[in-house]
């Protein structure tokens, strides 16, 4: 069976490599155009493109697939390449471009999507981040038959994954990427035999995982310690939770909720204690211990090491910052 693969980041690369290893013919890969990245902001190929080039697979990088959009020449060239590939199916994983009707309908078996949540919960761009932020105890992967809606298509395969109290977006991403890779291979094998059984998504339990904005990184210390701890895990590794202390923005990579009560006179964001185990901060409800921090231009360090190069004293106050909630 011939498979066009459309994806961009590491989550997609893991699936692409698995599809290839399972013996499926991949005549064409679609991925986002190269983007500036790193300190030098040099153009960098996506993880999917890098893998495809290493395997000699043809790559197309249209800026859009809409024939009536801003880049019709890109869309027309992509359509020509996709038609020439004569694929039976297209697999889509974190591609980043909207597929218009012509693309959805082009392959004989249409388009299958790997989505990092248990649909219909967390449709949208950032399901892993939002599941952790909301305090979900489990998530998973859904293989979905794509339609014109936002992650609204029929479910083909699902598998559940517990979310541990220490999982961050980085660790959960890796678990779901491996799960998605395994499930898409299974789905393609079932598709070859005509054995996929679509299930309509339930109308109850729909939620949307809005794209992560860098502005969400700054924590609002008026929120509870439990909420802030989840946000720190949800924003690790991107965009990295942050707090402003003494006029400097610090990245906050790890924290824990303490059972200590907040002193009556303390204000949210106030440093209550400083020690080798961490920096204890008053919140709107409870005390949060920051145990891994990073100053601008520095490395992420355990609290004991961080405090040797950045002085924090009890009584200092992290600036309060309004933060949106997507739970």
C-alpha positions in Angstrom: 0.0 0.0 0.0 1.3 3.4 -1.0 1.2 6.1 1.8 1.6 9.8 1.5 2.8 11.1 4.9 2.1 14.7 6.1 3.7 15.9 9.4 6.3 18.2 10.8 7.7 17.8 14.3 9.3 14.9 16.2 5.8 13.4 17.1 5.2 12.9 13.4 8.8 11.7 12.6 8.4 8.8 15.0 5.2 7.7 13.2 6.8 8.2 9.8 9.8 6.0 10.7 7.4 3.3 12.0 5.3 3.3 8.8 8.5 3.0 6.8 9.9 0.2 9.0 6.6 -1.7 8.6 7.2 -2.0 4.9 4.7 0.5 3.5 5.7 2.4 0.3 6.1 6.1 1.0 6.4 7.9 -2.4 5.9 11.5 -0.9 6.2 13.4 2.4 4.6 16.7 3.0 6.0 18.9 5.8 6.1 22.6 6.8 8.6 25.0 5.1 12.0 25.4 6.9 11.8 27.8 9.8 14.4 29.9 11.6 15.4 28.3 14.9 18.1 28.3 17.5 20.1 31.2 18.8 21.4 32.0 15.3 17.9 31.8 13.9 19.1 29.9 10.9 16.6 28.1 8.7 16.1 24.6 10.0 14.4 21.6 8.3 11.6 19.9 10.3 12.2 16.6 12.0 10.1 14.9 9.3 12.0 16.5 6.4 15.3 15.5 7.9 14.2 11.9 8.2 12.7 11.8 4.7 15.9 13.2 3.1 18.0 10.7 5.0 15.9 7.9 3.4 15.7 9.4 -0.1 12.0 10.1 0.1 10.6 12.9 -2.0 9.6 16.0 0.1 7.1 18.8 -0.7 6.9 21.9 1.5 3.9 23.9 0.4 3.0 27.1 2.4 -0.6 26.3 1.8 -2.8 23.6 0.2 -5.6 26.0 -0.7 -5.9 26.5 -4.4 -7.8 29.7 -3.8 -5.6 31.0 -1.0 -2.5 33.1 -0.6 -0.1 30.7 -2.2 -2.1 29.0 -5.1 1.1 28.0 -6.9 2.3 26.0 -3.8 -1.1 24.3 -3.6 -1.1 23.5 -7.3 2.4 22.0 -7.1 1.5 20.0 -4.1 -1.6 18.6 -5.7 0.4 17.6 -8.8 2.9 15.8 -6.6 0.2 14.1 -4.6 -1.6 12.9 -7.7 1.6 11.6 -9.2 2.3 9.6 -6.0 -0.9 7.5 -6.6 -1.2 6.9 -2.9 -3.9 4.7 -1.4 -4.0 6.7 1.8 -2.5 9.7 3.5 -1.3 9.7 7.1 -1.4 13.1 8.9 0.3 13.8 12.2 0.9 17.3 13.6 1.3 18.7 10.1 0.3 22.3 10.8 -1.7 23.0 7.6 -5.4 22.7 7.0 -6.3 20.1 4.4 -8.9 21.3 2.0 -11.6 19.0 0.6 -9.5 18.1 -2.5 -6.7 16.8 -0.4 -8.9 14.9 2.0 -10.6 13.1 -0.9 -7.6 12.5 -3.1 -6.3 9.1 -1.8 -8.5 6.0 -2.3 -8.8 5.4 1.5 -8.8 9.1 2.3 -6.7 10.6 5.2 -6.0 9.1 8.6 -4.9 11.3 11.5 -2.8 10.5 14.6 -4.2 12.7 17.4 -2.6 12.8 20.9 -5.8 12.6 23.0 -8.8 10.5 23.6 -11.3 12.3 21.3 -13.6 14.1 21.6 -11.6 15.6 24.6 -8.9 18.0 23.5 -9.5 18.5 19.9 -7.1 21.0 18.5 -3.5 22.0 18.4 -2.1 21.3 21.9 -3.8 18.2 23.4 -0.8 17.0 25.5 -0.2 20.4 27.1 -3.8 21.0 27.9 -4.4 17.5 29.4 -1.6 18.0 31.9 -2.7 21.6 32.6 -6.2 20.5 33.3 -5.2 17.8 35.7 -6.4 14.9 33.6 -5.3 11.5 35.0 -5.3 9.8 31.6 -5.0 10.6 27.9 -4.1 8.5 24.9 -4.0 8.4 21.1 -6.9 8.4 18.6 -6.5 7.3 15.0 -9.2 9.2 13.2 -10.7 9.3 9.7 -10.2 12.9 8.8 -13.1 15.1 7.7 -13.5 18.8 7.1 -14.0 19.6 10.8 -11.4 20.2 13.5 -10.6 16.7 14.8 -14.3 15.7 14.3 -13.9 12.6 12.1 -14.8 9.0 13.0 -12.5 7.2 15.4 -10.8 4.1 14.1 -8.5 3.1 16.9 -7.9 4.4 20.4 -5.5 3.5 23.2 -5.3 5.0 26.8 -2.2 6.3 28.6 -2.2 7.2 32.3 -0.8 10.6 33.2 1.5 10.3 36.2 1.9 13.1 38.8 5.4 13.7 37.5 4.7 13.6 33.7 5.5 16.8 31.9 4.7 17.6 28.3 8.1 16.3 27.2 7.8 12.9 28.8 4.1 12.4 27.9 4.9 13.5 24.3 7.4 10.7 23.9 5.0 8.1 25.3 2.2 9.2 23.0 4.5 9.5 20.0 5.5 5.8 20.4 1.9 4.8 20.9 0.8 6.8 17.9 3.4 5.2 15.7 2.4 1.7 16.8 -1.3 2.4 16.3 -1.0 4.0 12.8 0.9 0.9 11.6 -1.9 -1.2 13.0 -4.5 1.0 11.3 -2.8 0.8 7.9 -2.6 -3.0 8.2 -6.3 -3.1 9.0 -7.0 -0.7 6.1 -5.2 -3.0 3.7 -7.6 -5.8 4.7 -10.6 -3.6 4.7 -11.1 -4.2 8.4 -11.2 -0.7 9.8 -14.4 0.0 11.8 -15.2 3.7 12.1 -17.0 4.9 15.3 -18.7 8.3 15.4 -17.3 10.6 18.1 -19.7 11.1 21.0 -21.2 14.5 21.2 -20.6 14.7 25.0 -17.2 15.5 26.5 -16.0 17.8 23.7 -13.2 20.2 24.6 -10.6 22.2 22.7 -6.9 22.4 23.2 -6.0 25.9 22.1 -2.5 26.4 20.7 0.1 27.3 23.3 1.0 31.0 23.3 4.2 32.3 24.8 2.3 34.8 26.8 0.9 31.9 28.9 4.3 31.2 30.3 4.2 33.9 33.0 2.5 32.4 36.1 -0.3 34.1 38.0 0.5 33.5 41.6 -3.1 34.2 42.6 -3.9 30.7 41.3 -3.6 27.7 43.5 -0.3 25.8 44.1 -1.9 22.7 42.5 -2.8 24.7 39.3 0.6 26.3 39.1 2.4 23.0 39.5 0.4 21.5 36.6 1.1 24.6 34.5 4.8 24.2 35.1 4.7 20.6 33.9 2.4 21.4 31.0 4.8 24.1 29.7 7.9 21.9 29.9 9.7 22.0 27.5 7.7 24.7 25.7 7.3 27.6 26.3 8.7 27.0 29.8 6.8 28.4 32.8 8.2 31.7 34.1 8.1 34.1 37.0 9.3 37.7 37.3 11.4 38.2 40.5 13.5 41.3 41.2 13.0 42.6 37.7 14.4 39.4 36.1 12.4 36.6 34.4 13.2 33.2 35.7 12.2 29.9 34.0 10.6 27.5 36.3 11.0 23.8 35.3 10.0 21.7 38.3 7.8 22.3 41.4 5.8 20.5 44.1 2.8 21.4 46.2 3.6 21.5 49.9 1.1 20.8 52.7 2.1 23.9 54.6 -0.5 26.6 55.1 0.1 30.0 53.7 0.8 32.6 56.5 -2.1 35.0 56.9 0.2 38.0 56.2 1.7 36.6 53.0 0.7 37.7 49.5 0.6 35.5 46.4 4.0 35.3 44.9 5.9 36.0 48.2 8.9 33.9 48.9 8.4 32.2 52.3 11.6 30.1 52.6 14.7 29.4 50.7 16.8 26.2 51.0 18.7 23.5 49.2 15.4 21.6 48.4 13.8 24.6 46.8 12.2 28.1 47.0 8.8 28.0 48.8 6.3 30.5 47.4 2.9 31.5 48.6 0.1 31.2 46.1 -3.6 32.0 46.1 -4.2 28.6 47.8 -1.2 26.7 49.2 2.5 26.8 49.0 4.5 25.9 45.9 8.2 24.7 46.1 10.2 25.6 43.1 13.0 22.9 42.7 14.5 23.5 39.3 15.0 27.1 38.0 16.8 28.9 35.2 17.9 32.5 34.9 18.2 34.4 31.6 21.2 33.1 29.7 21.8 30.3 32.1 21.1 26.6 32.4 18.2 24.9 34.2 19.6 23.9 37.6 18.4 22.2 40.8 17.5 24.8 43.4 20.7 24.3 45.5 22.9 25.0 42.5 20.8 27.8 41.1 20.8 29.7 44.4 24.6 29.8 44.4 24.5 32.0 41.4 21.2 33.9 42.0 20.2 35.3 45.4 16.7 34.8 46.6 15.6 35.9 50.0 12.4 35.3 52.0 10.1 38.3 51.6 10.8 38.9 48.0 7.7 38.8 45.8 7.2 37.3 42.3 5.2 39.8 40.2 1.6 38.8 39.8 0.6 38.1 36.2 -2.8 37.4 34.8 -3.0 34.0 33.1 -5.6 32.5 31.0 -7.1 29.1 31.8 -7.9 26.5 29.2 -9.0 23.7 31.4 
